[in-house]
Amino acid sequence: MYGNEAQYDEGDWHLFASSKEVARIKQDKLAMEKLASSPVSVGQIQNEPGTIVLGEPARVYAGYAGLVVNMSRYAYVKIKIDGPEKKSYFLEPGSKLEDNLIPGQYLSSCERDGQIVGRPRIFHVTAQQHDFINKKVHWFCVYQD
């Protein structure tokens, strides 16, 4: 156990934990160090010039960058993401969307014509990057027929 944050930061703490818990704590600490040394890009949604949306200020998203992709050629699909953040996307055929998610474990599911398609998938948002569709991302969610 540790008594305060300074002890934790210095590594001066003791607890009974499995190797998985120790690895998770080390990974979380590494992710926080990476965030501090090279902040992730923050996206900002802006309205088109000349348009006014009442009651909707520009929103700022922080987190690790990723992609949501609909690889179908003909189906519109709704992709739901549930985890530390809850989001849903409605994508037309062949479209992709960039977004940011905070680190954690997520569950994704896809709906087509109001019916759940396939089985839900678990994915993790971490500091680790992946090459996906010739782009470096921290996470991705894909629907494919």
N, C-alpha and C positions, 0 to 999 in steps of 0.2 A: 504494500500500500504506500501511497505517497501522501504527504501532508499538505503540500501546496504545489502550485504550478511550477515554481522555480525548481523544486526537487525533481519533478517530472522532466523538465527541459534538460536538466543536468544529467539525467539518467540515474539519479540517486533515489531509487524506489524499489520496493520489494513486494511481490505478490505471488500468490499461487495461481499459475495460469498454464494452459496447455501451449504447445508450440504454435498452434494456429493463432491463439490470442496474442502471443508475443509478436508473431509475424505481422498480424493486423495492426498492432500498435506501432511497430516500426514502419510499416507502409504508410499509415496515417501521418506519422511524424515526417516522413520523407516527402509526402504530398504537400504538407504545410510548408516545408522548407522550399520546395519548388515554387509554390505559389508566392512565397515571400521574395524569392530571388528573381523570378520572371513571371510577373502577373499575367494571367490569361487574358485574352482579348475580351473586351466587353462590347457586346453588340447593343445597338440602340435602334429602336423602331421609330421611324419618323413618318409623319404623314406627307403625302405628296404636296409639293408647293401649290398653294392656292386652294387647298381643301381644308375644311374645318370640321373637326369631329368634336362635338360638344361633350364635355365631361371625360375626355380621354387624353390624359397627358402622355407625353412620350415615355415609354417604359424602358428601363435599363435591365439587361440580363447579364449576370455574371456566372462564371462556371467554366467547365471544360467544353471546348467546341466539338460538335459532332454532326452527323448527318442522319436525316430521316428520308428514306428513298422508297418510291413506288416503281418497281421494275416491270409492272404489268403494262401491256400495250393497249389494253382496252378497258380495264376496270378502275373505277374510282374506289379508293380505299380510305378507311379511317384507322389511324394507328393511335392506340392509347398507351401512355407510359405512366406507370405508377411506382412510386418510390419516395425518396426524400422530397421530390417535386412531383406533382401530378400535371400531365399535359396530354393534349390530344391534337392530332393533325388530320386534316382532310386533304388528301393529295389526289390530283388528277393523274391519269396514266402517263408514265414516263417522267414524272416530276421528282425533284428532290428539294429538300429544305435544310438549311443550316440552322442550328440552334445550340444553346449552351445549357448544360446541366451541372448542378453541384455534385461533388463526389458521393458515391454510394451505390447500393444495389437496387436495380430497377426490374420491373416486370413489364414486358410489352405484349400487347395483343392486337390483332388486326380484325377489322370488320369489313365485309363487303356486302352490299345490299341489306344491311341491318343484321347480318348473320356473322357470328364469330367464325373466322377461317383459321384452320390449323390449331396449334396449341400455343398457349402463352410461353414466352421465352424470357429467361433471366439474363440480364447483362449487367456489367459493372462499369461505372464511370470512375476512372482513376487517372493518375498522372501519366500512365503509359500511353504511348501513341501507336496507332495502327495505320497502315497504308490501305486505303479503301477508295476505289474509283480514282486512282492517281491523286489522292489528297491525303495529307496527314491529319488524322482525327483521333480524339480520345475515346470515342464511342460511335456506334452506328446502329440503326434499326432499319430493316429492309423487309418489304413485302414483295414476293415473287410468286407468280402463278405456278 
